[in-house]
Amino acid sequence: MKKLILGAALAAAPLTMLAAPAAAQDGGALMAAMFPDPDGDGATSREEMLTASATRFAQLDTNRDGKLSEAERSAGPGGRMLGRADSDGDGSVSLDEMKASATARFDRLDTSKDGKIDAAEREAAMARMRERRPGN
């Protein structure tokens, strides 16, 4: 379950991570990728998360068949973890599976259930991920 959360978080990465994978090493870029906030209100809405997920899917689906193969998933940062969104076990990830994974992640991270992931919820999620890193 914890790996699914991290995988789904990476699935929500916007195009900036695809364009500059090295930037993902920066904590600020990683936060922006995992918790998109295009309107700059300091919180991530469900719609912002789903839009970022769909954008990432479109960028990775290079053959435009509506599925992300293992090869397509591994072309971007965190791609192997995207495989965890393959809920039907067919070896590929559909847009619906990716959106379902993003929705489930949003619902877990929105601990106040106010429809937004705010700064405190973001920091709590990042702290949980840091705890799970090897060497911690």
VEXDREN-2710 file (C-alpha; in Angstrom, 1 decimal):
% VEXDREN-2710
k/r/px/py/pz
1/MET/0.0/0.0/0.0
2/LYS/2.8/2.4/0.9
3/LYS/4.5/1.7/-2.4
4/LEU/1.2/2.3/-4.2
5/ILE/1.0/5.8/-2.6
6/LEU/4.5/6.7/-3.8
7/GLY/3.9/5.3/-7.2
8/ALA/0.7/7.2/-7.5
9/ALA/2.4/10.3/-6.3
10/LEU/5.0/10.0/-9.1
11/ALA/2.2/9.3/-11.5
12/ALA/0.9/12.8/-10.9
13/ALA/4.2/14.5/-12.0
14/PRO/3.6/17.3/-14.5
15/LEU/5.5/17.8/-17.8
16/THR/8.3/19.7/-16.0
17/MET/9.6/16.4/-14.6
18/LEU/9.5/14.9/-18.1
19/ALA/11.3/17.9/-19.6
20/ALA/14.0/18.1/-16.9
21/PRO/14.4/14.8/-15.0
22/ALA/17.4/16.2/-13.1
23/ALA/15.2/18.9/-11.7
24/ALA/13.2/16.2/-9.9
25/GLN/16.2/15.7/-7.6
26/ASP/15.4/19.2/-6.2
27/GLY/12.9/19.1/-3.3
28/GLY/10.9/22.0/-4.7
29/ALA/10.6/20.4/-8.2
30/LEU/9.5/17.1/-6.6
31/MET/6.9/18.9/-4.5
32/ALA/5.6/20.7/-7.5
33/ALA/5.4/17.5/-9.4
34/MET/3.7/15.5/-6.7
35/PHE/1.3/18.3/-5.6
36/PRO/0.5/20.5/-8.7
37/ASP/-0.8/23.9/-7.9
38/PRO/-1.2/25.7/-11.3
39/ASP/-3.6/28.4/-9.8
40/GLY/-1.0/29.2/-7.1
41/ASP/-3.5/29.1/-4.2
42/GLY/-1.1/27.0/-2.1
43/ALA/-3.2/23.8/-2.2
44/THR/-3.8/21.0/-4.7
45/SER/-7.3/20.3/-5.7
46/ARG/-8.6/16.9/-7.0
47/GLU/-9.0/18.5/-10.4
48/GLU/-5.4/19.8/-10.4
49/MET/-4.2/16.3/-9.5
50/LEU/-6.3/14.6/-12.2
51/THR/-5.2/17.1/-14.8
52/ALA/-1.6/16.6/-14.0
53/SER/-2.1/12.8/-14.2
54/ALA/-3.8/13.0/-17.6
55/THR/-1.1/15.3/-18.9
56/ARG/1.6/12.9/-17.7
57/PHE/-0.3/10.0/-19.3
58/ALA/-0.5/11.8/-22.7
59/GLN/3.2/12.6/-22.6
60/LEU/4.2/9.0/-21.9
61/ASP/1.8/7.3/-24.3
62/THR/4.1/7.8/-27.2
63/ASN/2.4/5.3/-29.6
64/ARG/-1.0/6.9/-28.7
65/ASP/-2.7/3.5/-28.1
66/GLY/-4.4/4.7/-24.9
67/LYS/-2.2/2.4/-22.7
68/LEU/1.2/2.8/-21.1
69/SER/3.4/-0.2/-21.8
70/GLU/6.3/-1.1/-19.5
71/ALA/8.6/0.5/-22.0
72/GLU/6.6/3.8/-22.1
73/ARG/6.3/3.9/-18.3
74/SER/10.0/3.4/-17.8
75/ALA/10.8/6.3/-20.2
76/GLY/9.9/8.8/-17.5
77/PRO/10.8/9.4/-13.8
78/GLY/9.2/7.0/-11.5
79/GLY/7.9/5.0/-14.4
80/ARG/8.3/1.5/-12.9
81/MET/6.1/2.6/-10.0
82/LEU/3.4/3.6/-12.5
83/GLY/3.0/-0.1/-13.1
84/ARG/1.3/-0.3/-9.7
85/ALA/-1.7/1.5/-11.1
86/ASP/-2.3/-1.5/-13.4
87/SER/-5.4/-2.6/-11.5
88/ASP/-6.5/-5.2/-14.0
89/GLY/-3.1/-6.9/-14.2
90/ASP/-2.9/-6.8/-18.0
91/GLY/0.6/-5.4/-18.0
92/SER/-0.3/-1.9/-19.2
93/VAL/-1.8/1.2/-17.5
94/SER/-4.8/2.9/-19.0
95/LEU/-5.8/6.5/-18.5
96/ASP/-8.7/5.3/-16.3
97/GLU/-6.4/3.3/-14.2
98/MET/-4.0/6.2/-13.8
99/LYS/-6.8/8.5/-12.9
100/ALA/-8.2/6.0/-10.4
101/SER/-4.8/5.7/-8.8
102/ALA/-4.5/9.5/-8.6
103/THR/-8.0/9.8/-7.1
104/ALA/-7.2/7.2/-4.5
105/ARG/-4.0/9.0/-3.6
106/PHE/-5.7/12.3/-3.3
107/ASP/-8.4/10.8/-1.1
108/ARG/-5.7/9.4/1.2
109/LEU/-3.6/12.6/1.4
110/ASP/-6.6/14.9/1.9
111/THR/-6.8/14.0/5.5
112/SER/-9.0/17.0/6.4
113/LYS/-11.5/15.9/3.7
114/ASP/-11.9/19.5/2.5
115/GLY/-11.2/18.8/-1.1
116/LYS/-7.7/20.2/-1.1
117/ILE/-4.2/19.0/-0.1
118/ASP/-2.8/21.9/1.9
119/ALA/0.7/22.6/3.1
120/ALA/0.4/20.6/6.3
121/GLU/-1.0/17.6/4.4
122/ARG/1.8/17.9/1.8
123/GLU/4.5/18.0/4.5
124/ALA/2.9/15.0/6.3
125/ALA/3.0/13.0/3.0
126/MET/6.6/14.0/2.3
127/ALA/7.6/13.0/5.9
128/ARG/6.0/9.6/5.4
129/MET/7.9/9.1/2.1
130/ARG/11.2/10.2/3.7
131/GLU/10.7/7.6/6.5
132/ARG/10.3/4.9/3.9
133/ARG/13.5/5.8/2.0
134/PRO/16.2/3.2/2.2
135/GLY/18.8/4.2/4.9
136/ASN/16.3/6.0/7.1
END
